[in-house]
Amino acid sequence: MAPEVRRELPPFRQVAEDIKARIVSGELGEGDPVPSVRKISQEWRISNATATKVIATLQSEGLVRTIPGIGTVVSTLAGSGPRDRFIAMRVAGKIYPQNEYARIVAATVVPAPARVASALGLSEGSDAIRRERVTYRDDVPVETSVSWFDGGLAATAPKLLESERIQGGTPAYIESMAGRTVVSGKELVDARAATSGEAAALGVDGGSPVRAGENWLFDQSGEVIEYGEYVSVPGRPAAYEYDLPA
């Protein structure tokens, strides 16, 4: 039976949600082809213009990309910015392409430094969870990062203190354990020279140029769930997509 467009949502959104559900369920995996504009138009009995908007919507959500000469494929791991990683984790359960992986090198409770306390809405010196990781590409370190959380989460989300990657990602884990859902985020990015500690972690000379960033993840109440700091070597670009008002 051919799929039918319902009237409670715009047609392009209904079709996009249908394809998205197939990606989330695993029916369509990384690299799998997505129905073409022509096929979407024929199957759903909608115009080519509306079918084109379906593909554009999936692209804007970081779920697919179009490869010249091949077509549109599932690609939840294409970008390296925090938004792209979060989408990849939510949809595919992982955030790194095949040639990258991360190791948790520290997970502990420490007194919150002033900048961290300010970011998390805590008092300086109060308990904060610090999770440090190093990301590798082809076994070469390309990024060092630290995620910070309110120390109060240690009791309800104890895996935050384990030096192991959390399957499904920390946001999903915190949601399942504490009921706090990530609904938005922001990021600040700068370029500067690597500190001695960063240079050692990345295997570069002290003072080498790096891309440094900070990011915040907010819950449904507007409170910060996670504050992150990261430093990446050159040649590891971030990718961002966004919508503009009509």
Backbone as CSV, one residue per row, in Angstrom:
resi,resn,N_x,N_y,N_z,CA_x,CA_y,CA_z,C_x,C_y,C_z
1,MET,0.850,-1.197,0.000,0.000,0.000,0.000,0.884,1.245,0.000
2,ALA,0.568,2.185,-0.874,1.352,3.414,-0.960,1.157,4.259,0.292
3,PRO,2.215,4.926,0.766,2.064,5.802,1.940,1.162,6.980,1.603
4,GLU,0.489,7.487,2.618,-0.427,8.600,2.417,-0.025,9.776,3.301
5,VAL,-0.152,10.969,2.755,0.128,12.190,3.506,-1.056,12.527,4.389
6,ARG,-0.791,12.734,5.684,-1.841,13.147,6.609,-1.901,14.681,6.626
7,ARG,-2.918,15.218,7.188,-3.138,16.665,7.106,-2.710,17.442,8.343
8,GLU,-2.350,16.730,9.429,-2.003,17.461,10.658,-0.608,18.067,10.619
9,LEU,0.247,17.638,9.686,1.583,18.204,9.519,1.778,18.577,8.057
10,PRO,2.686,19.548,7.775,3.003,19.839,6.376,3.512,18.575,5.691
11,PRO,3.149,18.329,4.430,3.550,17.093,3.743,5.048,16.828,3.782
12,PHE,5.880,17.857,3.562,7.325,17.622,3.545,7.810,17.132,4.897
13,ARG,7.214,17.661,5.977,7.630,17.261,7.320,7.217,15.818,7.612
14,GLN,6.022,15.416,7.156,5.573,14.045,7.370,6.503,13.046,6.693
15,VAL,6.891,13.346,5.462,7.765,12.438,4.724,9.153,12.416,5.368
16,ALA,9.643,13.590,5.754,10.957,13.657,6.400,10.966,12.859,7.699
17,GLU,9.884,12.949,8.477,9.801,12.207,9.736,9.750,10.708,9.483
18,ASP,9.107,10.295,8.392,9.041,8.877,8.050,10.439,8.333,7.738
19,ILE,11.197,9.076,6.929,12.554,8.643,6.588,13.449,8.702,7.817
20,LYS,13.284,9.739,8.628,14.075,9.850,9.857,13.836,8.651,10.761
21,ALA,12.567,8.203,10.883,12.248,7.049,11.723,12.949,5.804,11.212
22,ARG,13.084,5.681,9.902,13.776,4.522,9.322,15.273,4.573,9.630
23,ILE,15.819,5.791,9.727,17.234,5.936,10.089,17.435,5.609,11.562
24,VAL,16.567,6.150,12.418,16.672,5.925,13.859,16.539,4.440,14.192
25,SER,15.624,3.752,13.508,15.385,2.331,13.782,16.508,1.439,13.289
26,GLY,17.365,1.980,12.412,18.442,1.179,11.858,18.097,0.546,10.526
27,GLU,16.860,0.735,10.063,16.475,0.204,8.756,17.346,0.803,7.660
28,LEU,17.644,2.095,7.801,18.597,2.766,6.920,19.836,3.081,7.746
29,GLY,20.980,2.516,7.369,22.209,2.717,8.122,23.147,3.687,7.441
30,GLU,24.246,3.987,8.125,25.262,4.900,7.607,25.683,4.489,6.196
31,GLY,25.572,5.427,5.236,25.979,5.170,3.859,24.906,4.587,2.976
32,ASP,23.777,4.188,3.570,22.692,3.618,2.755,22.022,4.709,1.918
33,PRO,21.570,4.370,0.708,20.889,5.370,-0.129,19.532,5.744,0.437
34,VAL,19.180,7.007,0.279,17.877,7.536,0.680,17.043,7.689,-0.585
35,PRO,15.735,7.466,-0.515,14.910,7.625,-1.720,15.164,8.966,-2.410
36,SER,15.234,8.925,-3.729,15.477,10.137,-4.512,14.259,11.043,-4.492
37,VAL,14.448,12.272,-4.931,13.340,13.225,-5.035,12.238,12.641,-5.914
38,ARG,12.632,12.053,-7.042,11.645,11.474,-7.962,10.865,10.351,-7.302
39,LYS,11.589,9.462,-6.585,10.920,8.337,-5.941,10.000,8.802,-4.822
40,ILE,10.473,9.773,-4.025,9.628,10.321,-2.958,8.367,10.923,-3.544
41,SER,8.519,11.679,-4.629,7.381,12.313,-5.282,6.364,11.282,-5.756
42,GLN,6.872,10.184,-6.344,5.978,9.158,-6.875,5.302,8.366,-5.756
43,GLU,6.078,7.958,-4.741,5.521,7.117,-3.680,4.513,7.856,-2.811
44,TRP,4.797,9.114,-2.521,3.934,9.877,-1.627,2.920,10.743,-2.375
45,ARG,3.034,10.740,-3.704,2.119,11.536,-4.546,2.148,13.015,-4.146
46,ILE,3.388,13.518,-4.062,3.589,14.942,-3.786,4.429,15.540,-4.916
47,SER,4.515,16.854,-4.967,5.259,17.514,-6.035,6.760,17.332,-5.861
48,ASN,7.494,17.520,-6.961,8.958,17.454,-6.888,9.500,18.525,-5.948
49,ALA,8.852,19.695,-5.945,9.297,20.783,-5.069,9.179,20.378,-3.607
50,THR,8.070,19.710,-3.256,7.885,19.260,-1.877,8.864,18.147,-1.536
51,ALA,9.097,17.230,-2.481,10.059,16.151,-2.269,11.466,16.712,-2.082
52,THR,11.799,17.750,-2.824,13.106,18.398,-2.680,13.244,18.998,-1.279
53,LYS,12.153,19.533,-0.750,12.172,20.108,0.593,12.367,19.018,1.648
54,VAL,11.899,17.804,1.360,12.119,16.673,2.274,13.610,16.416,2.438
55,ILE,14.311,16.325,1.298,15.747,16.065,1.340,16.482,17.211,2.037
56,ALA,16.067,18.443,1.735,16.702,19.606,2.363,16.507,19.583,3.875
57,THR,15.339,19.144,4.342,15.059,19.059,5.775,15.960,18.030,6.447
58,LEU,16.106,16.876,5.805,16.973,15.833,6.363,18.425,16.291,6.393
59,GLN,18.842,17.045,5.364,20.204,17.581,5.343,20.406,18.584,6.469
60,SER,19.420,19.446,6.691,19.548,20.470,7.732,19.624,19.859,9.120
61,GLU,19.075,18.647,9.287,19.116,17.964,10.579,20.344,17.065,10.708
62,GLY,21.216,17.109,9.711,22.448,16.350,9.787,22.285,14.857,9.596
63,LEU,21.225,14.434,8.917,20.944,13.007,8.768,21.389,12.434,7.432
64,VAL,21.501,13.255,6.409,21.870,12.770,5.077,22.796,13.767,4.403
65,ARG,23.475,13.307,3.360,24.240,14.192,2.499,24.142,13.688,1.075
66,THR,24.310,14.588,0.121,24.213,14.239,-1.289,25.611,14.147,-1.888
67,ILE,25.893,13.024,-2.546,27.180,12.786,-3.179,26.996,12.865,-4.690
68,PRO,27.685,13.795,-5.375,27.544,13.918,-6.829,27.801,12.589,-7.534
69,GLY,26.905,12.226,-8.432,27.060,11.000,-9.190,26.562,9.758,-8.489
70,ILE,26.244,9.881,-7.199,25.769,8.729,-6.429,24.355,8.941,-5.929
71,GLY,24.104,10.093,-5.337,22.782,10.382,-4.795,22.856,10.764,-3.339
72,THR,21.733,10.701,-2.649,21.649,11.083,-1.248,21.749,9.837,-0.369
73,VAL,22.635,9.909,0.633,22.864,8.760,1.515,22.771,9.188,2.971
74,VAL,22.532,8.220,3.842,22.533,8.472,5.282,23.940,8.853,5.699
75,SER,24.064,9.935,6.437,25.394,10.401,6.851,25.277,11.174,8.142
76,THR,25.096,10.464,9.250,24.963,11.123,10.555,26.300,11.454,11.179
77,LEU,27.411,11.019,10.576,28.729,11.231,11.170,29.570,12.209,10.375
78,ALA,28.938,12.994,9.502,29.704,13.834,8.576,30.382,15.005,9.248
79,GLY,29.754,15.613,10.249,30.307,16.822,10.843,31.065,16.545,12.124
80,SER,31.861,17.523,12.570,32.632,17.334,13.800,32.307,18.370,14.854
81,GLY,31.331,19.243,14.600,30.930,20.201,15.609,30.040,19.551,16.652
82,PRO,29.836,20.203,17.810,29.017,19.626,18.872,27.610,19.272,18.424
83,ARG,26.980,20.123,17.595,25.632,19.810,17.118,25.635,18.531,16.297
84,ASP,26.612,18.406,15.396,26.705,17.227,14.547,26.935,15.973,15.386
85,ARG,27.796,16.087,16.378,28.079,14.934,17.229,26.842,14.533,18.022
86,PHE,26.115,15.502,18.522,24.929,15.187,19.312,23.884,14.499,18.450
87,ILE,23.678,14.998,17.216,22.730,14.363,16.301,23.165,12.933,16.001
88,ALA,24.457,12.759,15.746,24.971,11.421,15.440,24.755,10.474,16.604
89,MET,24.995,10.937,17.824,24.811,10.089,18.987,23.348,9.731,19.169
90,ARG,22.454,10.692,18.985,21.026,10.444,19.166,20.504,9.473,18.116
91,VAL,20.976,9.617,16.876,20.432,8.810,15.777,21.153,7.486,15.622
92,ALA,22.492,7.533,15.622,23.263,6.329,15.294,23.892,5.657,16.504
93,GLY,23.849,6.328,17.673,24.446,5.731,18.855,25.948,5.894,18.926
94,LYS,26.540,6.650,18.001,27.980,6.896,18.014,28.238,8.250,17.385
95,ILE,29.408,8.831,17.666,29.672,10.182,17.182,30.909,10.281,16.310
96,TYR,31.637,9.189,16.146,32.889,9.264,15.403,32.824,8.459,14.114
97,PRO,33.441,8.962,13.043,33.563,8.151,11.828,34.467,6.952,12.093
98,GLN,34.545,6.041,11.115,35.229,4.773,11.331,36.701,4.927,11.720
99,ASN,37.367,5.970,11.229,38.794,6.095,11.503,39.083,6.917,12.754
100,GLU,38.050,7.230,13.543,38.255,7.978,14.782,37.668,7.227,15.972
101,TYR,38.271,7.443,17.135,37.773,6.873,18.379,38.278,7.738,19.526
102,ALA,37.678,7.578,20.697,38.073,8.377,21.860,38.361,7.479,23.047
103,ARG,39.237,7.943,23.916,39.546,7.266,25.163,39.305,8.222,26.324
104,ILE,38.598,7.741,27.339,38.403,8.518,28.560,39.659,8.361,29.406
105,VAL,40.340,9.451,29.680,41.604,9.374,30.419,41.456,9.803,31.875
106,ALA,40.318,10.378,32.228,40.075,10.769,33.618,38.582,10.961,33.828
107,ALA,38.101,10.555,35.008,36.694,10.758,35.376,36.652,10.840,36.897
108,THR,36.468,12.046,37.422,36.574,12.225,38.865,35.773,13.439,39.319
109,VAL,35.597,13.565,40.622,34.960,14.740,41.219,36.056,15.659,41.736
110,VAL,35.995,16.926,41.339,37.002,17.906,41.746,36.301,19.201,42.155
111,PRO,36.981,20.083,42.893,36.408,21.400,43.188,36.246,22.187,41.882
112,ALA,35.112,22.784,41.671,34.842,23.498,40.427,35.662,24.775,40.328
113,PRO,36.512,24.905,39.275,37.200,26.176,39.054,36.174,27.279,38.774
114,ALA,36.605,28.507,38.898,35.675,29.631,38.764,34.910,29.607,37.447
115,ARG,35.625,29.382,36.309,34.964,29.419,35.001,33.943,28.293,34.862
116,VAL,34.266,27.123,35.453,33.361,25.982,35.375,32.149,26.213,36.261
117,ALA,32.382,26.722,37.466,31.279,27.015,38.374,30.319,28.011,37.743
118,SER,30.868,29.027,37.084,30.030,30.021,36.416,29.213,29.390,35.302
119,ALA,29.843,28.502,34.512,29.161,27.869,33.381,28.035,26.951,33.840
120,LEU,28.257,26.234,34.957,27.274,25.273,35.440,26.288,25.865,36.440
121,GLY,26.495,27.107,36.828,25.615,27.719,37.818,25.877,27.210,39.227
122,LEU,27.155,26.906,39.532,27.536,26.404,40.849,28.337,27.455,41.605
123,SER,28.591,27.187,42.865,29.490,28.028,43.649,30.917,27.573,43.391
124,GLU,31.834,28.507,43.276,33.227,28.152,43.059,33.719,27.227,44.166
125,GLY,34.395,26.152,43.792,34.913,25.200,44.759,33.972,24.075,45.111
126,SER,32.711,24.164,44.675,31.779,23.068,44.954,32.098,21.877,44.049
127,ASP,31.517,20.726,44.357,31.839,19.507,43.613,31.389,19.597,42.155
128,ALA,32.294,19.201,41.257,31.984,19.112,39.833,32.596,17.824,39.294
129,ILE,31.889,17.179,38.397,32.401,15.967,37.749,33.203,16.391,36.522
130,ARG,34.408,15.870,36.407,35.299,16.194,35.295,35.619,14.921,34.514
131,ARG,35.200,14.869,33.237,35.493,13.730,32.361,36.384,14.217,31.219
132,GLU,37.592,13.686,31.161,38.561,14.094,30.139,38.738,12.973,29.120
133,ARG,38.795,13.353,27.849,38.992,12.351,26.799,39.986,12.859,25.767
134,VAL,40.605,11.924,25.057,41.458,12.234,23.918,40.878,11.505,22.715
135,THR,40.703,12.230,21.616,40.172,11.645,20.390,41.308,11.391,19.412
136,TYR,41.271,10.222,18.788,42.326,9.812,17.863,41.762,9.609,16.463
137,ARG,42.545,9.965,15.467,42.228,9.650,14.079,43.375,8.805,13.542
138,ASP,43.042,7.594,13.111,44.078,6.664,12.645,45.189,6.543,13.680
139,ASP,44.785,6.461,14.954,45.689,6.282,16.098,46.564,7.495,16.395
140,VAL,46.263,8.634,15.787,46.996,9.870,16.049,46.068,10.826,16.803
141,PRO,46.483,11.378,17.953,45.603,12.280,18.703,45.288,13.559,17.922
142,VAL,44.003,13.904,17.845,43.582,15.097,17.100,42.768,16.060,17.958
143,GLU,42.315,15.603,19.143,41.531,16.493,20.003,41.632,16.031,21.445
144,THR,41.735,16.995,22.345,41.624,16.715,23.766,40.457,17.543,24.300
145,SER,39.636,16.956,25.146,38.434,17.657,25.604,38.077,17.250,27.027
146,VAL,37.342,18.129,27.692,36.877,17.876,29.059,35.396,18.250,29.134
147,SER,34.594,17.342,29.682,33.188,17.622,29.950,32.998,17.784,31.455
148,TRP,32.237,18.798,31.826,32.001,19.100,33.235,30.516,18.968,33.563
149,PHE,30.214,18.435,34.752,28.835,18.256,35.201,28.724,18.637,36.679
150,ASP,27.512,18.995,37.089,27.241,19.247,38.506,27.597,17.994,39.299
151,GLY,28.373,18.149,40.356,28.769,17.013,41.179,27.600,16.259,41.778
152,GLY,26.452,16.918,41.887,25.268,16.252,42.428,24.793,15.090,41.578
153,LEU,25.217,15.047,40.317,24.817,13.958,39.434,25.557,12.654,39.753
154,ALA,26.598,12.729,40.560,27.373,11.526,40.875,26.513,10.448,41.523
155,ALA,25.549,10.845,42.327,24.701,9.873,43.016,23.676,9.243,42.083
156,THR,23.090,10.043,41.182,22.036,9.535,40.304,22.573,8.977,38.992
157,ALA,23.760,9.414,38.577,24.348,8.950,37.318,25.798,8.536,37.564
158,PRO,26.029,7.440,38.294,27.380,7.064,38.725,28.342,6.709,37.596
159,LYS,27.843,6.358,36.424,28.747,6.009,35.324,29.562,7.210,34.853
160,LEU,29.145,8.410,35.236,29.925,9.595,34.885,31.305,9.552,35.527
161,LEU,31.453,8.738,36.573,32.733,8.643,37.273,33.526,7.410,36.852
162,GLU,33.100,6.740,35.799,33.824,5.581,35.295,34.652,5.975,34.082
163,SER,35.870,5.465,34.017,36.755,5.789,32.893,36.468,4.894,31.692
164,GLU,35.216,4.824,31.337,34.761,4.062,30.174,33.763,4.916,29.421
165,ARG,33.731,4.739,28.110,32.725,5.457,27.329,31.338,4.963,27.699
166,ILE,30.397,5.874,27.760,29.019,5.543,28.105,28.247,5.270,26.824
167,GLN,27.750,4.047,26.678,27.012,3.680,25.477,25.781,4.568,25.319
168,GLY,25.616,5.133,24.120,24.494,6.031,23.868,24.799,7.476,24.195
169,GLY,25.953,7.732,24.868,26.356,9.098,25.157,25.895,9.584,26.516
170,THR,26.613,10.556,27.058,26.272,11.078,28.383,24.916,11.777,28.422
171,PRO,24.507,12.561,27.397,23.195,13.209,27.492,22.051,12.210,27.637
172,ALA,22.080,11.128,26.825,21.018,10.124,26.917,21.060,9.407,28.261
173,TYR,22.270,9.164,28.774,22.410,8.504,30.068,21.848,9.381,31.192
174,ILE,22.189,10.660,31.171,21.678,11.576,32.197,20.155,11.691,32.093
175,GLU,19.644,11.702,30.873,18.184,11.757,30.710,17.527,10.528,31.336
176,SER,18.104,9.356,31.102,17.507,8.129,31.628,17.611,8.042,33.145
177,MET,18.676,8.603,33.725,18.904,8.482,35.162,18.331,9.656,35.962
178,ALA,18.345,10.841,35.362,17.942,12.039,36.114,16.757,12.774,35.504
179,GLY,16.280,12.329,34.348,15.115,12.958,33.737,15.377,14.324,33.129
180,ARG,16.640,14.651,32.913,16.996,15.950,32.317,17.312,15.745,30.837
181,THR,16.556,16.399,29.974,16.676,16.204,28.531,17.360,17.393,27.889
182,VAL,18.332,17.132,27.037,18.985,18.213,26.303,18.033,18.734,25.224
183,VAL,17.786,20.043,25.249,16.893,20.637,24.254,17.578,21.710,23.412
184,SER,18.744,22.184,23.860,19.454,23.203,23.082,20.916,23.245,23.510
185,GLY,21.713,23.964,22.739,23.123,24.096,23.060,23.709,25.334,22.431
186,LYS,24.884,25.706,22.859,25.597,26.816,22.236,27.089,26.521,22.292
187,GLU,27.846,27.210,21.443,29.282,26.968,21.362,30.019,28.266,21.074
188,LEU,31.196,28.401,21.661,32.111,29.493,21.368,33.415,28.887,20.859
189,VAL,33.957,29.429,19.765,35.169,28.873,19.155,36.201,29.970,18.975
190,ASP,37.459,29.618,19.187,38.551,30.566,19.032,39.759,29.814,18.473
191,ALA,40.748,30.557,18.014,42.029,29.982,17.586,43.112,30.584,18.465
192,ARG,44.008,29.745,18.946,45.071,30.221,19.831,46.226,29.241,19.806
193,ALA,47.230,29.512,20.633,48.380,28.617,20.748,48.113,27.563,21.819
194,ALA,48.569,26.349,21.585,48.370,25.261,22.539,49.204,25.481,23.794
195,THR,48.622,25.187,24.957,49.385,25.210,26.203,50.307,23.987,26.231
196,SER,51.201,23.947,27.187,52.119,22.809,27.275,51.370,21.502,27.502
197,GLY,50.335,21.539,28.355,49.560,20.328,28.621,48.798,19.865,27.390
198,GLU,48.190,20.808,26.676,47.461,20.460,25.457,48.398,19.921,24.391
199,ALA,49.568,20.552,24.269,50.553,20.101,23.286,51.000,18.676,23.589
200,ALA,51.196,18.358,24.859,51.614,17.008,25.231,50.531,15.989,24.896
201,ALA,49.275,16.339,25.172,48.175,15.412,24.900,47.990,15.172,23.407
202,LEU,48.258,16.205,22.602,48.044,16.110,21.163,49.299,15.716,20.396
203,GLY,50.424,15.652,21.082,51.659,15.269,20.415,52.178,16.312,19.448
204,VAL,51.984,17.607,19.798,52.475,18.696,18.950,53.419,19.566,19.774
205,ASP,54.091,20.482,19.104,54.996,21.384,19.804,54.212,22.404,20.622
206,GLY,54.762,22.776,21.765,54.150,23.824,22.562,54.020,25.101,21.762
207,GLY,52.879,25.765,21.873,52.655,26.988,21.120,52.108,26.759,19.720
208,SER,51.884,25.496,19.339,51.318,25.205,18.016,49.901,25.766,17.926
209,PRO,49.455,26.179,16.727,48.093,26.699,16.588,47.067,25.598,16.775
210,VAL,45.998,25.904,17.487,44.911,24.952,17.710,43.579,25.692,17.624
211,ARG,42.525,24.910,17.407,41.159,25.447,17.483,40.618,25.074,18.850
212,ALA,40.221,26.071,19.623,39.729,25.847,20.983,38.267,26.245,21.068
213,GLY,37.488,25.466,21.795,36.066,25.769,21.896,35.490,25.465,23.266
214,GLU,34.356,26.086,23.538,33.559,25.805,24.723,32.138,25.534,24.250
215,ASN,31.450,24.606,24.909,30.057,24.365,24.545,29.214,24.074,25.772
216,TRP,27.953,24.426,25.674,26.980,24.250,26.748,25.786,23.468,26.219
217,LEU,25.281,22.521,27.004,24.050,21.807,26.684,23.025,22.147,27.760
218,PHE,21.829,22.574,27.331,20.792,23.038,28.254,19.637,22.044,28.311
219,ASP,19.038,21.902,29.501,17.891,21.007,29.641,16.586,21.765,29.436
220,GLN,15.476,21.071,29.638,14.149,21.642,29.383,13.806,22.790,30.318
221,SER,14.565,22.926,31.406,14.329,24.042,32.336,15.290,25.204,32.097
222,GLY,16.138,25.072,31.086,17.107,26.122,30.792,18.371,26.028,31.612
223,GLU,18.507,24.956,32.417,19.705,24.761,33.229,20.782,24.041,32.409
224,VAL,22.041,24.320,32.710,23.146,23.679,32.000,23.338,22.259,32.513
225,ILE,23.242,21.285,31.602,23.504,19.893,31.957,24.998,19.611,31.865
226,GLU,25.606,20.100,30.792,27.016,19.798,30.538,27.719,21.029,29.979
227,TYR,28.898,21.286,30.494,29.769,22.324,29.970,31.023,21.639,29.457
228,GLY,31.427,21.949,28.238,32.572,21.274,27.653,33.633,22.236,27.152
229,GLU,34.880,21.774,27.200,36.018,22.517,26.661,36.817,21.566,25.779
230,TYR,37.241,22.025,24.610,37.998,21.132,23.734,39.052,21.912,22.956
231,VAL,40.073,21.185,22.513,41.141,21.752,21.691,41.425,20.751,20.571
232,SER,41.395,21.226,19.312,41.633,20.370,18.155,42.820,20.864,17.351
233,VAL,43.514,19.927,16.718,44.627,20.286,15.842,44.080,20.830,14.527
234,PRO,44.894,21.586,13.760,44.466,22.040,12.432,44.134,20.844,11.539
235,GLY,43.271,21.078,10.553,42.904,20.010,9.646,41.743,19.173,10.129
236,ARG,41.079,19.613,11.205,39.896,18.905,11.709,38.751,19.911,11.775
237,PRO,38.160,20.228,10.617,37.161,21.297,10.568,35.862,20.930,11.266
238,ALA,35.169,21.946,11.739,33.845,21.762,12.294,32.826,22.054,11.201
239,ALA,31.662,21.400,11.279,30.617,21.608,10.285,29.355,22.058,10.983
240,TYR,28.685,23.065,10.442,27.474,23.602,11.060,26.413,23.786,9.986
241,GLU,25.182,23.490,10.334,24.049,23.745,9.457,23.000,24.476,10.261
242,TYR,22.240,25.345,9.591,21.239,26.111,10.315,20.153,26.562,9.358
243,ASP,19.004,26.898,9.908,17.889,27.417,9.131,17.818,28.917,9.295
244,LEU,17.368,29.606,8.259,17.139,31.031,8.311,15.639,31.310,8.235
245,PRO,15.174,32.328,8.949,13.734,32.631,8.877,13.354,33.074,7.470
246,ALA,12.140,32.724,7.096,11.660,33.076,5.750,11.483,34.575,5.631
